[in-house]
Amino acid sequence: MDSNGVTLDDCGIAELAAAVATLTESIQGGKMTGFSDEDVVSLMRQVEGCKRQLAALDTCLI
């Protein structure tokens, strides 16, 4: 809770973190063999973008 009485749950950050965890588990548990090479490359690009955004968030939190 911050000095204004706001918690991580109040602003949705905890819910977003849970969504990231769920997405990660879904991708890791799935088989990628049914997807085209283009789909896998597209997913890789999206994941890389997310990783960079999360790294920037880490910097803000530190």
mmCIF file of the N, C-alpha and C atoms, coordinates in Angstrom:
data_MODEL
# 
_entry.id   MODEL 
# 
loop_
_atom_site.group_PDB 
_atom_site.id 
_atom_site.type_symbol 
_atom_site.label_atom_id 
_atom_site.label_alt_id 
_atom_site.label_comp_id 
_atom_site.label_asym_id 
_atom_site.label_entity_id 
_atom_site.label_seq_id 
_atom_site.pdbx_PDB_ins_code 
_atom_site.Cartn_x 
_atom_site.Cartn_y 
_atom_site.Cartn_z 
_atom_site.occupancy 
_atom_site.B_iso_or_equiv 
_atom_site.pdbx_formal_charge 
_atom_site.auth_seq_id 
_atom_site.auth_comp_id 
_atom_site.auth_asym_id 
_atom_site.auth_atom_id 
_atom_site.pdbx_PDB_model_num 
ATOM 1   N N  . MET A 1 1  ? 0.849  -1.158  0.000   1.00 0.00 ? 1  MET A N  1 
ATOM 2   C CA . MET A 1 1  ? 0.000  0.000   0.000   1.00 0.00 ? 1  MET A CA 1 
ATOM 3   C C  . MET A 1 1  ? 0.902  1.230   0.000   1.00 0.00 ? 1  MET A C  1 
ATOM 4   N N  . ASP A 1 2  ? 0.567  2.215   -0.848  1.00 0.00 ? 2  ASP A N  1 
ATOM 5   C CA . ASP A 1 2  ? 1.368  3.433   -0.859  1.00 0.00 ? 2  ASP A CA 1 
ATOM 6   C C  . ASP A 1 2  ? 0.785  4.465   0.098   1.00 0.00 ? 2  ASP A C  1 
ATOM 7   N N  . SER A 1 3  ? 1.363  5.649   0.104   1.00 0.00 ? 3  SER A N  1 
ATOM 8   C CA . SER A 1 3  ? 0.929  6.672   1.051   1.00 0.00 ? 3  SER A CA 1 
ATOM 9   C C  . SER A 1 3  ? -0.489 7.163   0.784   1.00 0.00 ? 3  SER A C  1 
ATOM 10  N N  . ASN A 1 4  ? -1.018 6.872   -0.402  1.00 0.00 ? 4  ASN A N  1 
ATOM 11  C CA . ASN A 1 4  ? -2.387 7.256   -0.746  1.00 0.00 ? 4  ASN A CA 1 
ATOM 12  C C  . ASN A 1 4  ? -3.382 6.134   -0.498  1.00 0.00 ? 4  ASN A C  1 
ATOM 13  N N  . GLY A 1 5  ? -2.931 5.019   0.041   1.00 0.00 ? 5  GLY A N  1 
ATOM 14  C CA . GLY A 1 5  ? -3.811 3.893   0.323   1.00 0.00 ? 5  GLY A CA 1 
ATOM 15  C C  . GLY A 1 5  ? -4.098 3.014   -0.882  1.00 0.00 ? 5  GLY A C  1 
ATOM 16  N N  . VAL A 1 6  ? -3.309 3.140   -1.952  1.00 0.00 ? 6  VAL A N  1 
ATOM 17  C CA . VAL A 1 6  ? -3.511 2.357   -3.167  1.00 0.00 ? 6  VAL A CA 1 
ATOM 18  C C  . VAL A 1 6  ? -2.644 1.104   -3.093  1.00 0.00 ? 6  VAL A C  1 
ATOM 19  N N  . THR A 1 7  ? -3.214 -0.030  -3.472  1.00 0.00 ? 7  THR A N  1 
ATOM 20  C CA . THR A 1 7  ? -2.458 -1.282  -3.508  1.00 0.00 ? 7  THR A CA 1 
ATOM 21  C C  . THR A 1 7  ? -2.258 -1.714  -4.959  1.00 0.00 ? 7  THR A C  1 
ATOM 22  N N  . LEU A 1 8  ? -1.394 -2.703  -5.171  1.00 0.00 ? 8  LEU A N  1 
ATOM 23  C CA . LEU A 1 8  ? -1.184 -3.233  -6.515  1.00 0.00 ? 8  LEU A CA 1 
ATOM 24  C C  . LEU A 1 8  ? -2.477 -3.813  -7.081  1.00 0.00 ? 8  LEU A C  1 
ATOM 25  N N  . ASP A 1 9  ? -3.295 -4.393  -6.229  1.00 0.00 ? 9  ASP A N  1 
ATOM 26  C CA . ASP A 1 9  ? -4.573 -4.941  -6.689  1.00 0.00 ? 9  ASP A CA 1 
ATOM 27  C C  . ASP A 1 9  ? -5.517 -3.842  -7.157  1.00 0.00 ? 9  ASP A C  1 
ATOM 28  N N  . ASP A 1 10 ? -5.495 -2.691  -6.496  1.00 0.00 ? 10 ASP A N  1 
ATOM 29  C CA . ASP A 1 10 ? -6.387 -1.591  -6.854  1.00 0.00 ? 10 ASP A CA 1 
ATOM 30  C C  . ASP A 1 10 ? -6.142 -1.072  -8.271  1.00 0.00 ? 10 ASP A C  1 
ATOM 31  N N  . CYS A 1 11 ? -4.893 -1.043  -8.683  1.00 0.00 ? 11 CYS A N  1 
ATOM 32  C CA . CYS A 1 11 ? -4.582 -0.463  -9.986  1.00 0.00 ? 11 CYS A CA 1 
ATOM 33  C C  . CYS A 1 11 ? -4.447 -1.516  -11.086 1.00 0.00 ? 11 CYS A C  1 
ATOM 34  N N  . GLY A 1 12 ? -4.661 -2.776  -10.778 1.00 0.00 ? 12 GLY A N  1 
ATOM 35  C CA . GLY A 1 12 ? -4.687 -3.825  -11.797 1.00 0.00 ? 12 GLY A CA 1 
ATOM 36  C C  . GLY A 1 12 ? -3.347 -4.466  -12.106 1.00 0.00 ? 12 GLY A C  1 
ATOM 37  N N  . ILE A 1 13 ? -2.284 -4.014  -11.448 1.00 0.00 ? 13 ILE A N  1 
ATOM 38  C CA . ILE A 1 13 ? -0.968 -4.567  -11.754 1.00 0.00 ? 13 ILE A CA 1 
ATOM 39  C C  . ILE A 1 13 ? -0.878 -6.045  -11.375 1.00 0.00 ? 13 ILE A C  1 
ATOM 40  N N  . ALA A 1 14 ? -1.433 -6.406  -10.249 1.00 0.00 ? 14 ALA A N  1 
ATOM 41  C CA . ALA A 1 14 ? -1.385 -7.813  -9.829  1.00 0.00 ? 14 ALA A CA 1 
ATOM 42  C C  . ALA A 1 14 ? -2.122 -8.694  -10.842 1.00 0.00 ? 14 ALA A C  1 
ATOM 43  N N  . GLU A 1 15 ? -3.238 -8.202  -11.352 1.00 0.00 ? 15 GLU A N  1 
ATOM 44  C CA . GLU A 1 15 ? -4.002 -8.960  -12.353 1.00 0.00 ? 15 GLU A CA 1 
ATOM 45  C C  . GLU A 1 15 ? -3.209 -9.101  -13.650 1.00 0.00 ? 15 GLU A C  1 
ATOM 46  N N  . LEU A 1 16 ? -2.531 -8.051  -14.067 1.00 0.00 ? 16 LEU A N  1 
ATOM 47  C CA . LEU A 1 16 ? -1.716 -8.118  -15.277 1.00 0.00 ? 16 LEU A CA 1 
ATOM 48  C C  . LEU A 1 16 ? -0.540 -9.071  -15.106 1.00 0.00 ? 16 LEU A C  1 
ATOM 49  N N  . ALA A 1 17 ? 0.092  -9.055  -13.944 1.00 0.00 ? 17 ALA A N  1 
ATOM 50  C CA . ALA A 1 17 ? 1.193  -9.977  -13.678 1.00 0.00 ? 17 ALA A CA 1 
ATOM 51  C C  . ALA A 1 17 ? 0.707  -11.425 -13.741 1.00 0.00 ? 17 ALA A C  1 
ATOM 52  N N  . ALA A 1 18 ? -0.483 -11.673 -13.205 1.00 0.00 ? 18 ALA A N  1 
ATOM 53  C CA . ALA A 1 18 ? -1.062 -13.022 -13.265 1.00 0.00 ? 18 ALA A CA 1 
ATOM 54  C C  . ALA A 1 18 ? -1.341 -13.420 -14.711 1.00 0.00 ? 18 ALA A C  1 
ATOM 55  N N  . ALA A 1 19 ? -1.784 -12.469 -15.534 1.00 0.00 ? 19 ALA A N  1 
ATOM 56  C CA . ALA A 1 19 ? -2.050 -12.757 -16.943 1.00 0.00 ? 19 ALA A CA 1 
ATOM 57  C C  . ALA A 1 19 ? -0.763 -13.118 -17.677 1.00 0.00 ? 19 ALA A C  1 
ATOM 58  N N  . VAL A 1 20 ? 0.320  -12.417 -17.375 1.00 0.00 ? 20 VAL A N  1 
ATOM 59  C CA . VAL A 1 20 ? 1.616  -12.737 -17.985 1.00 0.00 ? 20 VAL A CA 1 
ATOM 60  C C  . VAL A 1 20 ? 2.046  -14.149 -17.597 1.00 0.00 ? 20 VAL A C  1 
ATOM 61  N N  . ALA A 1 21 ? 1.865  -14.493 -16.329 1.00 0.00 ? 21 ALA A N  1 
ATOM 62  C CA . ALA A 1 21 ? 2.226  -15.834 -15.861 1.00 0.00 ? 21 ALA A CA 1 
ATOM 63  C C  . ALA A 1 21 ? 1.392  -16.899 -16.569 1.00 0.00 ? 21 ALA A C  1 
ATOM 64  N N  . THR A 1 22 ? 0.105  -16.647 -16.729 1.00 0.00 ? 22 THR A N  1 
ATOM 65  C CA . THR A 1 22 ? -0.780 -17.591 -17.407 1.00 0.00 ? 22 THR A CA 1 
ATOM 66  C C  . THR A 1 22 ? -0.379 -17.764 -18.870 1.00 0.00 ? 22 THR A C  1 
ATOM 67  N N  . LEU A 1 23 ? -0.086 -16.656 -19.539 1.00 0.00 ? 23 LEU A N  1 
ATOM 68  C CA . LEU A 1 23 ? 0.335  -16.717 -20.936 1.00 0.00 ? 23 LEU A CA 1 
ATOM 69  C C  . LEU A 1 23 ? 1.628  -17.505 -21.080 1.00 0.00 ? 23 LEU A C  1 
ATOM 70  N N  . THR A 1 24 ? 2.573  -17.247 -20.198 1.00 0.00 ? 24 THR A N  1 
ATOM 71  C CA . THR A 1 24 ? 3.860  -17.945 -20.230 1.00 0.00 ? 24 THR A CA 1 
ATOM 72  C C  . THR A 1 24 ? 3.667  -19.446 -20.062 1.00 0.00 ? 24 THR A C  1 
ATOM 73  N N  . GLU A 1 25 ? 2.854  -19.830 -19.091 1.00 0.00 ? 25 GLU A N  1 
ATOM 74  C CA . GLU A 1 25 ? 2.595  -21.250 -18.857 1.00 0.00 ? 25 GLU A CA 1 
ATOM 75  C C  . GLU A 1 25 ? 1.910  -21.891 -20.060 1.00 0.00 ? 25 GLU A C  1 
ATOM 76  N N  . SER A 1 26 ? 0.985  -21.171 -20.689 1.00 0.00 ? 26 SER A N  1 
ATOM 77  C CA . SER A 1 26 ? 0.272  -21.702 -21.857 1.00 0.00 ? 26 SER A CA 1 
ATOM 78  C C  . SER A 1 26 ? 1.216  -21.944 -23.020 1.00 0.00 ? 26 SER A C  1 
ATOM 79  N N  . ILE A 1 27 ? 2.111  -20.986 -23.266 1.00 0.00 ? 27 ILE A N  1 
ATOM 80  C CA . ILE A 1 27 ? 3.045  -21.126 -24.382 1.00 0.00 ? 27 ILE A CA 1 
ATOM 81  C C  . ILE A 1 27 ? 4.049  -22.232 -24.098 1.00 0.00 ? 27 ILE A C  1 
ATOM 82  N N  . GLN A 1 28 ? 4.560  -22.283 -22.878 1.00 0.00 ? 28 GLN A N  1 
ATOM 83  C CA . GLN A 1 28 ? 5.552  -23.302 -22.533 1.00 0.00 ? 28 GLN A CA 1 
ATOM 84  C C  . GLN A 1 28 ? 4.957  -24.702 -22.579 1.00 0.00 ? 28 GLN A C  1 
ATOM 85  N N  . GLY A 1 29 ? 3.699  -24.841 -22.229 1.00 0.00 ? 29 GLY A N  1 
ATOM 86  C CA . GLY A 1 29 ? 3.056  -26.150 -22.191 1.00 0.00 ? 29 GLY A CA 1 
ATOM 87  C C  . GLY A 1 29 ? 2.529  -26.610 -23.536 1.00 0.00 ? 29 GLY A C  1 
ATOM 88  N N  . GLY A 1 30 ? 2.483  -25.701 -24.507 1.00 0.00 ? 30 GLY A N  1 
ATOM 89  C CA . GLY A 1 30 ? 1.924  -26.035 -25.815 1.00 0.00 ? 30 GLY A CA 1 
ATOM 90  C C  . GLY A 1 30 ? 2.965  -26.582 -26.764 1.00 0.00 ? 30 GLY A C  1 
ATOM 91  N N  . LYS A 1 31 ? 2.476  -27.238 -27.783 1.00 0.00 ? 31 LYS A N  1 
ATOM 92  C CA . LYS A 1 31 ? 3.350  -27.752 -28.823 1.00 0.00 ? 31 LYS A CA 1 
ATOM 93  C C  . LYS A 1 31 ? 3.297  -26.782 -29.999 1.00 0.00 ? 31 LYS A C  1 
ATOM 94  N N  . MET A 1 32 ? 4.450  -26.372 -30.463 1.00 0.00 ? 32 MET A N  1 
ATOM 95  C CA . MET A 1 32 ? 4.536  -25.393 -31.532 1.00 0.00 ? 32 MET A CA 1 
ATOM 96  C C  . MET A 1 32 ? 4.584  -26.041 -32.916 1.00 0.00 ? 32 MET A C  1 
ATOM 97  N N  . THR A 1 33 ? 4.609  -27.363 -32.972 1.00 0.00 ? 33 THR A N  1 
ATOM 98  C CA . THR A 1 33 ? 4.795  -28.053 -34.249 1.00 0.00 ? 33 THR A CA 1 
ATOM 99  C C  . THR A 1 33 ? 3.638  -27.842 -35.214 1.00 0.00 ? 33 THR A C  1 
ATOM 100 N N  . GLY A 1 34 ? 2.455  -27.501 -34.715 1.00 0.00 ? 34 GLY A N  1 
ATOM 101 C CA . GLY A 1 34 ? 1.302  -27.310 -35.593 1.00 0.00 ? 34 GLY A CA 1 
ATOM 102 C C  . GLY A 1 34 ? 1.244  -25.944 -36.244 1.00 0.00 ? 34 GLY A C  1 
ATOM 103 N N  . PHE A 1 35 ? 2.146  -25.059 -35.864 1.00 0.00 ? 35 PHE A N  1 
ATOM 104 C CA . PHE A 1 35 ? 2.122  -23.698 -36.388 1.00 0.00 ? 35 PHE A CA 1 
ATOM 105 C C  . PHE A 1 35 ? 3.116  -23.546 -37.530 1.00 0.00 ? 35 PHE A C  1 
ATOM 106 N N  . SER A 1 36 ? 2.802  -22.623 -38.425 1.00 0.00 ? 36 SER A N  1 
ATOM 107 C CA . SER A 1 36 ? 3.725  -22.355 -39.529 1.00 0.00 ? 36 SER A CA 1 
ATOM 108 C C  . SER A 1 36 ? 4.956  -21.635 -39.002 1.00 0.00 ? 36 SER A C  1 
ATOM 109 N N  . ASP A 1 37 ? 6.010  -21.657 -39.800 1.00 0.00 ? 37 ASP A N  1 
ATOM 110 C CA . ASP A 1 37 ? 7.227  -20.944 -39.421 1.00 0.00 ? 37 ASP A CA 1 
ATOM 111 C C  . ASP A 1 37 ? 6.933  -19.456 -39.229 1.00 0.00 ? 37 ASP A C  1 
ATOM 112 N N  . GLU A 1 38 ? 6.081  -18.902 -40.094 1.00 0.00 ? 38 GLU A N  1 
ATOM 113 C CA . GLU A 1 38 ? 5.747  -17.487 -40.013 1.00 0.00 ? 38 GLU A CA 1 
ATOM 114 C C  . GLU A 1 38 ? 5.039  -17.168 -38.692 1.00 0.00 ? 38 GLU A C  1 
ATOM 115 N N  . ASP A 1 39 ? 4.149  -18.062 -38.255 1.00 0.00 ? 39 ASP A N  1 
ATOM 116 C CA . ASP A 1 39 ? 3.446  -17.854 -36.987 1.00 0.00 ? 39 ASP A CA 1 
ATOM 117 C C  . ASP A 1 39 ? 4.416  -17.896 -35.808 1.00 0.00 ? 39 ASP A C  1 
ATOM 118 N N  . VAL A 1 40 ? 5.358  -18.826 -35.850 1.00 0.00 ? 40 VAL A N  1 
ATOM 119 C CA . VAL A 1 40 ? 6.329  -18.945 -34.764 1.00 0.00 ? 40 VAL A CA 1 
ATOM 120 C C  . VAL A 1 40 ? 7.222  -17.703 -34.728 1.00 0.00 ? 40 VAL A C  1 
ATOM 121 N N  . VAL A 1 41 ? 7.654  -17.241 -35.882 1.00 0.00 ? 41 VAL A N  1 
ATOM 122 C CA . VAL A 1 41 ? 8.488  -16.033 -35.934 1.00 0.00 ? 41 VAL A CA 1 
ATOM 123 C C  . VAL A 1 41 ? 7.699  -14.829 -35.423 1.00 0.00 ? 41 VAL A C  1 
ATOM 124 N N  . SER A 1 42 ? 6.435  -14.731 -35.784 1.00 0.00 ? 42 SER A N  1 
ATOM 125 C CA . SER A 1 42 ? 5.589  -13.639 -35.300 1.00 0.00 ? 42 SER A CA 1 
ATOM 126 C C  . SER A 1 42 ? 5.465  -13.676 -33.783 1.00 0.00 ? 42 SER A C  1 
ATOM 127 N N  . LEU A 1 43 ? 5.246  -14.855 -33.241 1.00 0.00 ? 43 LEU A N  1 
ATOM 128 C CA . LEU A 1 43 ? 5.160  -15.002 -31.789 1.00 0.00 ? 43 LEU A CA 1 
ATOM 129 C C  . LEU A 1 43 ? 6.484  -14.632 -31.136 1.00 0.00 ? 43 LEU A C  1 
ATOM 130 N N  . MET A 1 44 ? 7.592  -15.049 -31.741 1.00 0.00 ? 44 MET A N  1 
ATOM 131 C CA . MET A 1 44 ? 8.905  -14.713 -31.199 1.00 0.00 ? 44 MET A CA 1 
ATOM 132 C C  . MET A 1 44 ? 9.107  -13.198 -31.153 1.00 0.00 ? 44 MET A C  1 
ATOM 133 N N  . ARG A 1 45 ? 8.654  -12.507 -32.207 1.00 0.00 ? 45 ARG A N  1 
ATOM 134 C CA . ARG A 1 45 ? 8.772  -11.048 -32.236 1.00 0.00 ? 45 ARG A CA 1 
ATOM 135 C C  . ARG A 1 45 ? 7.941  -10.417 -31.121 1.00 0.00 ? 45 ARG A C  1 
ATOM 136 N N  . GLN A 1 46 ? 6.732  -10.913 -30.940 1.00 0.00 ? 46 GLN A N  1 
ATOM 137 C CA . GLN A 1 46 ? 5.857  -10.378 -29.899 1.00 0.00 ? 46 GLN A CA 1 
ATOM 138 C C  . GLN A 1 46 ? 6.435  -10.632 -28.515 1.00 0.00 ? 46 GLN A C  1 
ATOM 139 N N  . VAL A 1 47 ? 6.953  -11.826 -28.302 1.00 0.00 ? 47 VAL A N  1 
ATOM 140 C CA . VAL A 1 47 ? 7.543  -12.167 -27.005 1.00 0.00 ? 47 VAL A CA 1 
ATOM 141 C C  . VAL A 1 47 ? 8.775  -11.292 -26.746 1.00 0.00 ? 47 VAL A C  1 
ATOM 142 N N  . GLU A 1 48 ? 9.592  -11.080 -27.768 1.00 0.00 ? 48 GLU A N  1 
ATOM 143 C CA . GLU A 1 48 ? 10.772 -10.227 -27.608 1.00 0.00 ? 48 GLU A CA 1 
ATOM 144 C C  . GLU A 1 48 ? 10.360 -8.806  -27.226 1.00 0.00 ? 48 GLU A C  1 
ATOM 145 N N  . GLY A 1 49 ? 9.316  -8.291  -27.861 1.00 0.00 ? 49 GLY A N  1 
ATOM 146 C CA . GLY A 1 49 ? 8.820  -6.961  -27.509 1.00 0.00 ? 49 GLY A CA 1 
ATOM 147 C C  . GLY A 1 49 ? 8.350  -6.902  -26.064 1.00 0.00 ? 49 GLY A C  1 
ATOM 148 N N  . CYS A 1 50 ? 7.656  -7.938  -25.637 1.00 0.00 ? 50 CYS A N  1 
ATOM 149 C CA . CYS A 1 50 ? 7.186  -8.007  -24.243 1.00 0.00 ? 50 CYS A CA 1 
ATOM 150 C C  . CYS A 1 50 ? 8.358  -8.075  -23.276 1.00 0.00 ? 50 CYS A C  1 
ATOM 151 N N  . LYS A 1 51 ? 9.381  -8.858  -23.618 1.00 0.00 ? 51 LYS A N  1 
ATOM 152 C CA . LYS A 1 51 ? 10.553 -8.969  -22.745 1.00 0.00 ? 51 LYS A CA 1 
ATOM 153 C C  . LYS A 1 51 ? 11.228 -7.620  -22.583 1.00 0.00 ? 51 LYS A C  1 
ATOM 154 N N  . ARG A 1 52 ? 11.321 -6.867  -23.663 1.00 0.00 ? 52 ARG A N  1 
ATOM 155 C CA . ARG A 1 52 ? 11.963 -5.551  -23.584 1.00 0.00 ? 52 ARG A CA 1 
ATOM 156 C C  . ARG A 1 52 ? 11.127 -4.591  -22.742 1.00 0.00 ? 52 ARG A C  1 
ATOM 157 N N  . GLN A 1 53 ? 9.810  -4.677  -22.878 1.00 0.00 ? 53 GLN A N  1 
ATOM 158 C CA . GLN A 1 53 ? 8.939  -3.826  -22.066 1.00 0.00 ? 53 GLN A CA 1 
ATOM 159 C C  . GLN A 1 53 ? 9.033  -4.203  -20.591 1.00 0.00 ? 53 GLN A C  1 
ATOM 160 N N  . LEU A 1 54 ? 9.102  -5.500  -20.307 1.00 0.00 ? 54 LEU A N  1 
ATOM 161 C CA . LEU A 1 54 ? 9.238  -5.941  -18.923 1.00 0.00 ? 54 LEU A CA 1 
ATOM 162 C C  . LEU A 1 54 ? 10.584 -5.523  -18.340 1.00 0.00 ? 54 LEU A C  1 
ATOM 163 N N  . ALA A 1 55 ? 11.637 -5.553  -19.176 1.00 0.00 ? 55 ALA A N  1 
ATOM 164 C CA . ALA A 1 55 ? 12.951 -5.104  -18.705 1.00 0.00 ? 55 ALA A CA 1 
ATOM 165 C C  . ALA A 1 55 ? 12.889 -3.616  -18.348 1.00 0.00 ? 55 ALA A C  1 
ATOM 166 N N  . ALA A 1 56 ? 12.192 -2.828  -19.150 1.00 0.00 ? 56 ALA A N  1 
ATOM 167 C CA . ALA A 1 56 ? 12.035 -1.399  -18.853 1.00 0.00 ? 56 ALA A CA 1 
ATOM 168 C C  . ALA A 1 56 ? 11.241 -1.212  -17.566 1.00 0.00 ? 56 ALA A C  1 
ATOM 169 N N  . LEU A 1 57 ? 10.240 -2.053  -17.354 1.00 0.00 ? 57 LEU A N  1 
ATOM 170 C CA . LEU A 1 57 ? 9.462  -1.987  -16.122 1.00 0.00 ? 57 LEU A CA 1 
ATOM 171 C C  . LEU A 1 57 ? 10.342 -2.330  -14.924 1.00 0.00 ? 57 LEU A C  1 
ATOM 172 N N  . ASP A 1 58 ? 11.196 -3.328  -15.079 1.00 0.00 ? 58 ASP A N  1 
ATOM 173 C CA . ASP A 1 58 ? 12.138 -3.681  -14.001 1.00 0.00 ? 58 ASP A CA 1 
ATOM 174 C C  . ASP A 1 58 ? 12.955 -2.466  -13.585 1.00 0.00 ? 58 ASP A C  1 
ATOM 175 N N  . THR A 1 59 ? 13.440 -1.731  -14.585 1.00 0.00 ? 59 THR A N  1 
ATOM 176 C CA . THR A 1 59 ? 14.243 -0.542  -14.313 1.00 0.00 ? 59 THR A CA 1 
ATOM 177 C C  . THR A 1 59 ? 13.431 0.484   -13.511 1.00 0.00 ? 59 THR A C  1 
ATOM 178 N N  . CYS A 1 60 ? 12.187 0.680   -13.892 1.00 0.00 ? 60 CYS A N  1 
ATOM 179 C CA . CYS A 1 60 ? 11.325 1.618   -13.171 1.00 0.00 ? 60 CYS A CA 1 
ATOM 180 C C  . CYS A 1 60 ? 11.101 1.170   -11.728 1.00 0.00 ? 60 CYS A C  1 
ATOM 181 N N  . LEU A 1 61 ? 10.929 -0.124  -11.533 1.00 0.00 ? 61 LEU A N  1 
ATOM 182 C CA . LEU A 1 61 ? 10.667 -0.643  -10.185 1.00 0.00 ? 61 LEU A CA 1 
ATOM 183 C C  . LEU A 1 61 ? 11.902 -0.533  -9.295  1.00 0.00 ? 61 LEU A C  1 
ATOM 184 N N  . ILE A 1 62 ? 13.063 -0.717  -9.899  1.00 0.00 ? 62 ILE A N  1 
ATOM 185 C CA . ILE A 1 62 ? 14.291 -0.638  -9.110  1.00 0.00 ? 62 ILE A CA 1 
ATOM 186 C C  . ILE A 1 62 ? 14.529 0.797   -8.714  1.00 0.00 ? 62 ILE A C  1 
# 
